[in-house]
Amino acid sequence: MSTTTPSGRPLRLSVPPKCHAPRPITARELATLRAVADVLVPATGQDPAATDAPDFDIWLHRAVDARSDSFDLLTKALADLDGLRQAALDVALRRLHAEETETFVVLSAVVAGAWLMVPEVRAAMGYPGQKRDVPRLEEAADQLSDGILAPVLERGHIYTPAPE
């Protein structure tokens, strides 16, 4: 299958392919990632720290898989942050934010993404998750007539089976 449309535009799938990290993260990398999570999403008042969320580690693994495109950057950052106590880790993360933005973005996206995928966290925030919102006939006609769907129609049918 081609990666571009007939007009040369990049092909965009409506259902992204399932991603997998090149390898599972190690126990040490997981421990460092958990420490980073608790610095970035600390316990405050009645709100628990990120790692207190039910099944947080499961969601961390999924978030690492989702950022498989930056796996090497992520694991290098985790190696650099390994063993730091909370105060030193906080300083190191602030330095990353200021000086190595790309690394910080990957690291924080994995942590925040994992935390926001936890069903109990989403429920506490009142976020129902993604859902299908079928347009009314008038809305569909408007979208077809204003050209917003032209790239999708030009691309043609693409079917990606959803994971079971």
C-alpha positions as a Python dict, from the first residue, in 0.01 Angstrom:
ca = {
    (1, 'M'): (0, 0, 0),
    (2, 'S'): (127, 348, -86),
    (3, 'T'): (208, 598, 191),
    (4, 'T'): (77, 892, -14),
    (5, 'T'): (-250, 984, -182),
    (6, 'P'): (-267, 1017, -563),
    (7, 'S'): (-203, 1392, -521),
    (8, 'G'): (114, 1324, -319),
    (9, 'R'): (-27, 1412, 22),
    (10, 'P'): (73, 1187, 313),
    (11, 'L'): (-165, 900, 377),
    (12, 'R'): (-349, 943, 707),
    (13, 'L'): (-530, 646, 854),
    (14, 'S'): (-844, 703, 1054),
    (15, 'V'): (-743, 415, 1281),
    (16, 'P'): (-373, 437, 1365),
    (17, 'P'): (-172, 118, 1346),
    (18, 'K'): (-105, -60, 1673),
    (19, 'C'): (241, 34, 1800),
    (20, 'H'): (483, -175, 2000),
    (21, 'A'): (805, -66, 2163),
    (22, 'P'): (1114, -243, 2025),
    (23, 'R'): (1144, -425, 2356),
    (24, 'P'): (971, -421, 2695),
    (25, 'I'): (1107, -163, 2936),
    (26, 'T'): (1320, -313, 3212),
    (27, 'A'): (1225, -319, 3579),
    (28, 'R'): (1484, -48, 3643),
    (29, 'E'): (1346, 171, 3360),
    (30, 'L'): (996, 118, 3497),
    (31, 'A'): (1109, 222, 3847),
    (32, 'T'): (1266, 540, 3706),
    (33, 'L'): (957, 613, 3498),
    (34, 'R'): (740, 569, 3807),
    (35, 'A'): (964, 812, 3999),
    (36, 'V'): (935, 1063, 3714),
    (37, 'A'): (556, 1016, 3716),
    (38, 'D'): (537, 1100, 4085),
    (39, 'V'): (738, 1419, 4031),
    (40, 'L'): (528, 1527, 3733),
    (41, 'V'): (193, 1418, 3884),
    (42, 'P'): (249, 1440, 4260),
    (43, 'A'): (0, 1377, 4536),
    (44, 'T'): (-172, 1703, 4631),
    (45, 'G'): (-443, 1744, 4893),
    (46, 'Q'): (-687, 1463, 4834),
    (47, 'D'): (-550, 1381, 4489),
    (48, 'P'): (-314, 1082, 4480),
    (49, 'A'): (16, 1067, 4294),
    (50, 'A'): (18, 920, 3945),
    (51, 'T'): (155, 586, 4060),
    (52, 'D'): (-127, 549, 4312),
    (53, 'A'): (-375, 520, 4024),
    (54, 'P'): (-511, 166, 3982),
    (55, 'D'): (-312, -42, 3732),
    (56, 'F'): (-94, 260, 3647),
    (57, 'D'): (195, 36, 3534),
    (58, 'I'): (-25, -131, 3272),
    (59, 'W'): (-105, 211, 3127),
    (60, 'L'): (263, 313, 3144),
    (61, 'H'): (353, 14, 2927),
    (62, 'R'): (80, 111, 2679),
    (63, 'A'): (204, 471, 2671),
    (64, 'V'): (561, 351, 2608),
    (65, 'D'): (428, 141, 2319),
    (66, 'A'): (239, 442, 2184),
    (67, 'R'): (563, 642, 2178),
    (68, 'S'): (764, 363, 2015),
    (69, 'D'): (880, 627, 1766),
    (70, 'S'): (1088, 780, 2048),
    (71, 'F'): (1182, 466, 2239),
    (72, 'D'): (1559, 525, 2223),
    (73, 'L'): (1521, 885, 2340),
    (74, 'L'): (1294, 773, 2623),
    (75, 'T'): (1521, 493, 2745),
    (76, 'K'): (1830, 718, 2729),
    (77, 'A'): (1649, 977, 2942),
    (78, 'L'): (1548, 707, 3189),
    (79, 'A'): (1909, 585, 3210),
    (80, 'D'): (2026, 943, 3274),
    (81, 'L'): (1763, 992, 3548),
    (82, 'D'): (1811, 649, 3707),
    (83, 'G'): (1872, 652, 4082),
    (84, 'L'): (1801, 1020, 4142),
    (85, 'R'): (1613, 1103, 4460),
    (86, 'Q'): (1296, 1313, 4429),
    (87, 'A'): (1459, 1656, 4482),
    (88, 'A'): (1741, 1584, 4235),
    (89, 'L'): (1493, 1431, 3991),
    (90, 'D'): (1280, 1746, 4006),
    (91, 'V'): (1588, 1959, 3923),
    (92, 'A'): (1688, 1724, 3640),
    (93, 'L'): (1336, 1732, 3491),
    (94, 'R'): (1332, 2112, 3504),
    (95, 'R'): (1669, 2117, 3325),
    (96, 'L'): (1535, 1876, 3062),
    (97, 'H'): (1233, 2102, 3012),
    (98, 'A'): (1456, 2405, 2963),
    (99, 'E'): (1744, 2252, 2767),
    (100, 'E'): (1628, 1928, 2604),
    (101, 'T'): (1270, 2002, 2514),
    (102, 'E'): (1222, 1705, 2281),
    (103, 'T'): (1333, 1462, 2552),
    (104, 'F'): (1110, 1626, 2811),
    (105, 'V'): (812, 1620, 2574),
    (106, 'V'): (849, 1245, 2516),
    (107, 'L'): (898, 1170, 2884),
    (108, 'S'): (608, 1387, 3000),
    (109, 'A'): (380, 1261, 2720),
    (110, 'V'): (436, 901, 2831),
    (111, 'V'): (364, 986, 3196),
    (112, 'A'): (65, 1213, 3130),
    (113, 'G'): (-72, 981, 2864),
    (114, 'A'): (-56, 681, 3096),
    (115, 'W'): (-216, 872, 3382),
    (116, 'L'): (-497, 1006, 3162),
    (117, 'M'): (-573, 656, 3029),
    (118, 'V'): (-648, 521, 3377),
    (119, 'P'): (-1029, 478, 3381),
    (120, 'E'): (-1060, 600, 3741),
    (121, 'V'): (-864, 918, 3660),
    (122, 'R'): (-1080, 987, 3354),
    (123, 'A'): (-1394, 930, 3562),
    (124, 'A'): (-1270, 1163, 3839),
    (125, 'M'): (-1215, 1434, 3577),
    (126, 'G'): (-1551, 1369, 3413),
    (127, 'Y'): (-1388, 1274, 3080),
    (128, 'P'): (-1589, 998, 2911),
    (129, 'G'): (-1316, 915, 2661),
    (130, 'Q'): (-1340, 918, 2285),
    (131, 'K'): (-1676, 833, 2144),
    (132, 'R'): (-1840, 827, 1808),
    (133, 'D'): (-2048, 1137, 1748),
    (134, 'V'): (-2245, 1081, 1429),
    (135, 'P'): (-2339, 1410, 1259),
    (136, 'R'): (-2699, 1496, 1178),
    (137, 'L'): (-2790, 1494, 808),
    (138, 'E'): (-2753, 1874, 782),
    (139, 'E'): (-2408, 1864, 944),
    (140, 'A'): (-2295, 1586, 712),
    (141, 'A'): (-2415, 1780, 407),
    (142, 'D'): (-2233, 2092, 530),
    (143, 'Q'): (-1911, 1898, 580),
    (144, 'L'): (-1934, 1748, 234),
    (145, 'S'): (-2009, 2082, 68),
    (146, 'D'): (-1741, 2288, 245),
    (147, 'G'): (-1459, 2053, 137),
    (148, 'I'): (-1339, 1951, 481),
    (149, 'L'): (-1372, 1584, 387),
    (150, 'A'): (-1213, 1622, 41),
    (151, 'P'): (-876, 1471, 146),
    (152, 'V'): (-1053, 1168, 293),
    (153, 'L'): (-1268, 1119, -16),
    (154, 'E'): (-965, 1168, -242),
    (155, 'R'): (-768, 909, -46),
    (156, 'G'): (-1034, 647, -97),
    (157, 'H'): (-1137, 359, 125),
    (158, 'I'): (-889, 230, 378),
    (159, 'Y'): (-985, -38, 621),
    (160, 'T'): (-779, -108, 930),
    (161, 'P'): (-929, -375, 1151),
    (162, 'A'): (-961, -272, 1513),
    (163, 'P'): (-772, -486, 1763),
    (164, 'E'): (-986, -748, 1930),
}
